[in-house]
Amino acid sequence: MAIRTHFTDDARIAIDTLAKRATSLVSPSIRLGVTGLSRAGKTVFISSLVHNLLHGGRLPLFEAHQSGRIARAYLEPQPDDAVPRFQYEEHIATMLEKRIWPDSTRAISQLRVTIEYESASLWNKLLPGGKLSLDIVDYPGEWLLDLPLLGKDFAAFSRDSAELAELPSRADLATDWHMLADGIDPDAPANEGLAQQLATSFADYLRLCKNDSRALSTLPPGRFLMPGDLEGSPALTFAPLTRLSEVVRPGSMQAMMERRYEAYKTHVVRPFFRNHVARLDRQIVLIDVMQAMNAGHEAVVDLERALADILSCFRAGKGNFLTDLFIPRIDRILIAATKADHIHHESHRRLEAIVRRLTERVIARADLSGAGVEVIAMAAVRATREATVKERTGSLPVIVGTPMAGETIADETFDGETETAIFPGDLPEKPASVFQPGTAEAPAPIRFVRFRPPQLEETEDGVKLSLPHIRLDRALQYLIGDQLV
């Protein structure tokens, strides 16, 4: 589903793109979008990526680093002065000194890392070294799920929301909102107090859907969950109606809800697309597929729906020389299943197979022709190590780490200080079983607990190493490796 844009939006995007193309001739740069649904690990991913680049991390599959062609990497002021800076130093200190995870992404932010490198080309080696500025744009995936609203009027938004609320995984959570909405006469005079009650009830329903027990992902409008500086504003004081009139009467409840919905699209959604999403060159989408699997088949189906909505929002693929001058396109998308350190490496292949199956189904629904799409199972920061426990019947592969205080498995509650060996369980051999409820190989729950960040190892000289990871180097190679040649 293509995003509907105004002519003025397209004109501004074209001007910005042409200016960037001209600047890149002198100072090459690439804009990498980092998104994902809540608790997928966006903040941790960016922090670890930058930490490993700045401190020469262990990146054997990142060719430019492995071959010794990267001279140095360093932070520079970001190009967009109106966008908050990603608080890299604060997040790293939180992980390394306090050994707790940084707060989740709540709003958009940006960080520029400049990489100086030597070309791999024999001819280019005769020239001065190259330089690439990597502009990392961090934004909540929940905001991205708002972009399909640009193609819907208020009536369509209301109908779609009501249909979702009737699904078995949501119906009990939507009871309060449904009862309130069912009692609203769309032709009655607009009532501010009632509008606030309705908006609050709908936002409460979305938050319940997001809880770990349900782990649902398709939850627009995204600012209802992450309002930022819009909290309490009229732009967020609306909600879908279950009863609609074909003719909207001026001054009615339906007219008020419709006006505020359109204001939300105009003043919140469109600027977000125009100023940020439409300017991206590469994109990584982080997903927590294991959390969805633990919540059940319906959560997996909902994750698939959300991923399809997200991917359909990107201007993906390749144009021709002329269109590329004015219309930026994302030519590489990486879909990363995070928290691979929560399972034994023997299950990583299965995790990637599940995500690949999920992605294949999504690509069939989203228009991604011409864009490269890859999947990976990774952990931006590895909080565990692997071990083997001997049992009477043989050896059992386990992961070892320090669960965070308050985490539980069965009747055991962890204190946040004790290192523990855990058998997380096995992912299903056949990916199809994850998408088909009631099959013989229905996925068993993963023993999923949150681990504290690891203590950094030190060399004999007392120098701390970079953050450990799983396949962060492979992600870097896919996302920017071709730009460092």
C-alpha angles and dihedrals in degrees: 000000000000120000112248111230134181122245089245090054092051091048093052091046090051093050092048091047094049090050091050092049090053093048092047091061087069101025112022116213139170127203113221117194116209116195142146140144120285118301093010089121107256095148092046092047094053093043093051094044092053094042092053092047094048096043101039097252128196100280108152095160094049096091100200090053097041093051091050094244096128108092095186144326124215142166121258134182110282118250097233109070093186094060120082115248118250104249096232098159093049093049093048091050090050091054100039103036103030095026092221128119118260121248118279123261109279101168142004120292139164142210132185122214117183118206122199112199146164117244120250090217116098091219094048091049086074089062128071115281121277128247129205127187113211110203108197114201115195119195137156116264088220088069091052090057087064093067095081086061088073087074095048133076121215094268092054091046090052094048093048092047092050092050092051091048090057094058114112092246092056110027097091091046093052096051097104094046092044093051092049095044094046089057095053117102105214090210095052118108115278112270119194094198092052091047090055092049091050094048092047092048092050092048090050089053091052091050091052089052089053095054118113093252091063102020093191119173111190099084114142137199087060096195089063086071097034107024097166110182091347095073110134095008122133088245088071097037098093138084139182118278125223092206118055134180120220090221113047111219117217112251093019129128090253091051090051093049092046093049093050092045090054090046089053091054093044100045102028114021102037096049090048091054096041098044100038122007096043091054098056124117100185133017139199119194115198118204133181098216094165091060089052092048090052090052092053144254095306091056090053091050090049091050088053090051092049093047090052090051091049096049092046088061095064124090092229134178135038129297129188128280094271098047092044089060090063108019117055115213134190107237099177129042124181119197108199126193102211133210095044086154088071090072134047116267089247087072097047092088090052092049091053090047090054092049091046090053089048091049095048090055091047096048088055087062100039125064102241099144111156096015123110113236122190133173129212140175108224148152114213088201118024108219097175142047129211129250141160127242118202117227133176091262095045140281125334120206111226140173121231125209145118111276114216118258112278097022113133141200115188105315096340121101118193124226099212093244106067121087110226138190113225132184100216097192131245129285115232117273093224114059092203091068090069090062098042116068119215097024122145090251099046108166114262116225115270114235090244120186130154115249127207117250112271127258108252116248119239132215122235087266092057095254113145116230126226123273113289117238146167115243097337086132091056090051091050092049092053096044102044109358093103090055093061100062 
